[in-house]
Amino acid sequence: MNTEADVKEVVRNRYGAAAASVSAGAGGSCCGSASQALGGADPITSNLYDAVQAGELPDTALLASLGCGNPTALAELHPGETVLDLGSGGGIDVLLSAKRVGPTGMAFGLDMTREMLALAEQNKRKSGRTNVFFLRGEIENIPLPDDTVDVIISNCVINLSADKDRVLREAFRVLKPGGRFAVSDVVVRGEVPPAIRRNMELWVGCVAGALSDTDYFAKLQAAGFENAGIEVTRVYGAEDAKEFLATQGEALQELAREVDGKFVSGFVRATKPRQPALAGPSAAAAASSCCGPRRC
């Protein structure tokens, strides 16, 4: 069984190597791409950003992109808002978000990998954006106060955590009342062979740790979120699975047909209620109190 520490160490090492690969090939060569450093993630990470967005970003931000979607294209962002990207990597989605929230807003990126953070800071300097801030930490323990963020985004990172319940509780904690959860993630539809679930390398590739849609909804609800929904943005077929599993052993490669259409990229939305839930006999008294339930 994969422990939380095992998964975290594998993810940290592989993403650190991916960042180093991009930095070494910073001249723009495809040989420096992070997806190649991870070994066969192209079916998931390819063709996520359009030409207009690509033109707004440093080359190294694009090369370091290891997501499964484009949350900034689907998330509703407004000038002046504060955005937090969980697992921000080389900073691509933070930089795009910073432009949309404008100079009166702020865009934070959180990552646990020193090499990725160094690359993100480099990309921030190249972009010239002053409303971007990168933090070192883990998405299971977000280093921000309660009720400080308007929107949380993430790009194929929550599925990498072995403790998703804690990640979602932390996301709920730092969001302001009425705040939005708007992330891209890999989601499972149907049963997945146990061999794929156990494979540590596939955790790094966003597959082994993916939740089913029903599990995702249940965990969001347990964390306190409401209005949860998933919009499918890409379906991975047998050919995608073969490409993704090309670097694995023959036994796993033979499973490609069994996972045809079972993995999808999805845009997951939910909101934090504007008012805290009240229950029990104290609810009426708290609601009528002039100081309100939180201060009391």
CORDAFEN-V5432 format. One record per residue. RES is the residue in three letters. OMEGA is omega as a letter, one per 40 degrees, with the letter a starting at -180 (none if undefined). D_LAST is the distance of its C-alpha to the last C-alpha in Angstrom with 2 decimals. Layout:
res=(RES:RES)
omega=(OMEGA:OMEGA)
d_last=(D_LAST:D_LAST)
This chain:
res=(MET:ASN:THR:GLU:ALA:ASP:VAL:LYS:GLU:VAL:VAL:ARG:ASN:ARG:TYR:GLY:ALA:ALA:ALA:ALA:SER:VAL:SER:ALA:GLY:ALA:GLY:GLY:SER:CYS:CYS:GLY:SER:ALA:SER:GLN:ALA:LEU:GLY:GLY:ALA:ASP:PRO:ILE:THR:SER:ASN:LEU:TYR:ASP:ALA:VAL:GLN:ALA:GLY:GLU:LEU:PRO:ASP:THR:ALA:LEU:LEU:ALA:SER:LEU:GLY:CYS:GLY:ASN:PRO:THR:ALA:LEU:ALA:GLU:LEU:HIS:PRO:GLY:GLU:THR:VAL:LEU:ASP:LEU:GLY:SER:GLY:GLY:GLY:ILE:ASP:VAL:LEU:LEU:SER:ALA:LYS:ARG:VAL:GLY:PRO:THR:GLY:MET:ALA:PHE:GLY:LEU:ASP:MET:THR:ARG:GLU:MET:LEU:ALA:LEU:ALA:GLU:GLN:ASN:LYS:ARG:LYS:SER:GLY:ARG:THR:ASN:VAL:PHE:PHE:LEU:ARG:GLY:GLU:ILE:GLU:ASN:ILE:PRO:LEU:PRO:ASP:ASP:THR:VAL:ASP:VAL:ILE:ILE:SER:ASN:CYS:VAL:ILE:ASN:LEU:SER:ALA:ASP:LYS:ASP:ARG:VAL:LEU:ARG:GLU:ALA:PHE:ARG:VAL:LEU:LYS:PRO:GLY:GLY:ARG:PHE:ALA:VAL:SER:ASP:VAL:VAL:VAL:ARG:GLY:GLU:VAL:PRO:PRO:ALA:ILE:ARG:ARG:ASN:MET:GLU:LEU:TRP:VAL:GLY:CYS:VAL:ALA:GLY:ALA:LEU:SER:ASP:THR:ASP:TYR:PHE:ALA:LYS:LEU:GLN:ALA:ALA:GLY:PHE:GLU:ASN:ALA:GLY:ILE:GLU:VAL:THR:ARG:VAL:TYR:GLY:ALA:GLU:ASP:ALA:LYS:GLU:PHE:LEU:ALA:THR:GLN:GLY:GLU:ALA:LEU:GLN:GLU:LEU:ALA:ARG:GLU:VAL:ASP:GLY:LYS:PHE:VAL:SER:GLY:PHE:VAL:ARG:ALA:THR:LYS:PRO:ARG:GLN:PRO:ALA:LEU:ALA:GLY:PRO:SER:ALA:ALA:ALA:ALA:ALA:SER:SER:CYS:CYS:GLY:PRO:ARG:ARG:CYS)
omega=(i:i:i:a:i:a:a:a:i:a:a:a:a:i:i:i:i:i:i:i:i:i:a:i:a:i:i:a:i:i:i:a:a:a:i:i:i:i:i:i:a:i:a:a:a:i:a:a:a:a:i:i:i:a:a:a:i:i:a:i:i:a:a:a:a:a:i:a:i:a:a:i:a:a:i:a:a:i:i:a:i:a:i:i:i:a:a:i:a:i:a:a:i:a:i:i:a:i:a:i:i:a:i:i:i:i:i:i:a:i:a:a:a:a:i:i:i:i:i:i:i:i:i:i:i:a:a:a:a:a:a:a:i:a:i:i:a:a:i:a:a:a:i:i:i:i:a:a:i:a:i:i:i:a:i:a:a:i:i:a:i:i:a:i:a:i:a:i:i:i:i:a:a:i:i:i:a:a:a:i:a:a:i:a:i:a:a:i:a:a:i:i:a:a:i:i:a:a:a:a:a:i:a:a:i:a:a:a:a:i:i:a:a:i:i:i:a:a:i:i:i:i:i:a:i:i:a:i:i:i:a:a:i:i:a:a:a:a:i:a:i:i:a:a:a:a:i:i:a:a:i:i:a:a:a:a:a:a:i:i:a:i:i:i:a:i:a:i:i:i:i:a:i:i:i:i:i:a:i:a:a:a:a:a:a:a:a:a:a:a:i:a:a:a:i:none)
d_last=(44.74:43.17:40.32:37.49:39.20:42.54:41.32:39.46:42.56:44.89:42.75:42.38:46.13:47.32:45.10:46.03:49.65:49.10:47.73:50.68:53.05:51.77:51.97:55.49:56.55:54.74:57.83:56.84:58.99:57.86:58.69:55.48:53.22:50.25:50.94:54.38:52.96:50.82:53.93:54.19:50.82:52.54:52.17:48.38:48.05:50.89:50.91:47.21:47.32:49.60:52.09:50.01:47.04:49.49:51.04:47.76:47.30:49.12:51.51:49.79:46.47:48.35:50.30:47.16:45.55:45.02:42.78:43.48:42.41:41.42:37.68:37.96:40.43:38.14:34.62:33.44:32.84:32.39:33.12:30.29:28.40:27.58:29.38:29.42:32.53:32.21:35.56:36.98:40.41:42.79:40.30:41.96:38.91:36.89:39.75:40.09:36.36:36.48:39.18:37.30:34.05:36.27:36.05:32.64:31.21:31.06:32.40:31.51:33.67:32.81:35.71:36.63:40.35:41.68:44.73:42.83:40.53:43.67:45.20:42.09:42.14:45.83:45.22:42.54:45.15:47.75:45.51:44.65:41.06:38.68:35.36:35.74:34.10:34.95:32.91:34.26:32.26:31.92:30.31:28.75:26.77:26.16:25.97:23.47:19.73:17.20:17.41:20.56:23.39:24.53:27.27:28.34:32.06:34.34:38.04:39.23:37.16:34.48:37.38:38.55:35.57:36.04:32.27:31.30:28.21:26.72:27.90:26.20:22.86:23.16:24.19:21.17:18.85:20.55:20.92:18.85:17.47:20.81:22.74:26.10:27.79:31.53:33.85:37.51:38.36:41.17:40.65:42.91:44.52:46.26:47.33:48.09:50.72:49.24:51.44:49.56:46.17:47.39:48.98:47.20:48.97:47.70:44.08:44.89:46.40:43.25:44.92:44.50:40.70:40.25:38.10:39.27:37.63:36.18:34.77:33.22:31.50:30.28:28.82:27.11:25.53:24.50:22.78:20.72:23.12:24.61:27.89:29.87:33.56:36.55:39.42:42.55:44.20:47.05:48.77:50.68:54.02:56.51:58.13:54.84:54.26:57.76:57.14:53.79:55.34:58.52:57.72:56.78:59.34:61.60:59.69:56.53:58.62:60.07:56.63:56.45:57.71:55.12:52.19:53.74:51.02:48.33:46.51:45.07:43.09:40.13:37.46:34.14:31.39:27.83:24.59:20.92:19.05:17.54:14.44:12.90:14.55:12.97:15.06:15.68:15.06:11.27:11.89:13.16:10.54:7.75:10.56:11.44:8.37:9.33:6.31:6.22:5.18:5.51:3.78:0.00)
